[in-house]
Amino acid sequence: MTENSSHPGHPSESTDGLDDQALYQELVGQTAKVDWSEIERFFAKGQVVRVDASLDLVAVAMAMIRDRAEQFKAWQADGGIAPLEAETARHWASGEATLWAVVTPPWILVQEAEGGPTRH
């Protein structure tokens, strides 16, 4: 997490002028391993989105930023992305999960993963 930001990994500059490849690389650089304590307050505000480990966390963030609604809706329909549920939050709070996050204000996309975020 960045020290001077209200969100972990908050983008430092606008992504509007970036092509998809540059945006993807920018988001990779902003993706970080996080502890539950760093995102718990955002969960309380309803701002945490769970991304299934089968999906590329950065690709999901890019789809959200680029407003690729059809792709996003397909992931929602398949259960690949969803608001974080209390049961999963309790599991994550136990400290047994490895969590990776990327911020797409006001949302924090979080993925439980072994070692690192999933990229396909």
N, C-alpha and C positions, 0 to 999 in steps of 0.2 A: 504494500500500500504506500501511496505517497503521503508524506507527512503533512503537506499544506493543502490537501484536497479534501473535499467533503465526500468524495467517492474514491474507492480504491482504483488506481490506474486511470484516473480521470484524464481524458484527452487534453493535451496541452495546447492544441491548435485545431482549427477547423479541418474537417475531412472532406468538405465539399469539393475542393479542387483536385482531389486525388483520384487517379484511375483505380480500377479494382485491384490490380496487383500491388500498387503502392499502399492502398488502404489496408489490404490484407496484411502486408508487412508492418504497417503502423499498429494494427491491432495485435499482431503477434507480440510486438514489443511491449504492449500494454497488458498482456495477459500475465497473471501472476498467481502463484500458489498463495492461498489465504487461509487463515484460521477462522473458525466459526465466529469468534468474538469480533472479528473485523467487519462481518456482514450482518450480524444479528440485529442491529438496530434498523438496517434496511429491510430485513425480513419483517420486523414489526410494522413497518410502513407499507408493506405489500409491494416492495420494489425488487424482490429477488425472483428470478426466473430460473427454474431448473432445466438444464440441458442434459439429455441422456448421453451416456458415454459412447453410444453408437454414432453420434453426430460430431462434426468438426465444430468445436466451440467458436473458433474465429469466423468460420463461414456463417454461423448463426448470427453472430454480432454484425457481420457485414450485411447480411440480408435485412437485419433490423434497421441499420443505418441507411441503407439504400432503399428502404421502403418496398422490399420485394414481398408484397403481401401474399401472393399466391403460394410462394415457397414456404413462407412463415405459417400460413394456414394449414398447409399439408403436414408440416412438422407437428403442429398442434393436434391435428386430427389423428396422427399416428402415435401421439403420446410422447413424441421426442422432446417437446418443450412444453412446459406448463408452469403456472405459478407454484412456488415452493409450498408443499403441504406440511402441516405441523408434524406429522410422523417422520418425514424425511428430515425436517429441521432438528427434531430430537436426536435422531441418529447422528447427524452432523455435529451437534453440540457435544456428543459423547467424546469427540476427538478421535474417533476411529477411522474417519474418512479423510482421504486426501482431496482437497478442494482447490479447483482452479477457477479464476474469475476474470471477466473482462467487463468493462463498464461501457454501456451505451445509454447515457443519461436520459431519463432518470432511472433506468433499469440496470441491475447488476445480473449478468448471466453467469451462472455457477454450474460447474460440472464436477461430479465425483469421478476421480480417475486414479489409476495406479501410476505413480511416477510423474506424469505430465498430462496436459490437455490432449484430447483426442483430435488428431488431424488425419484427414483421408485424402 
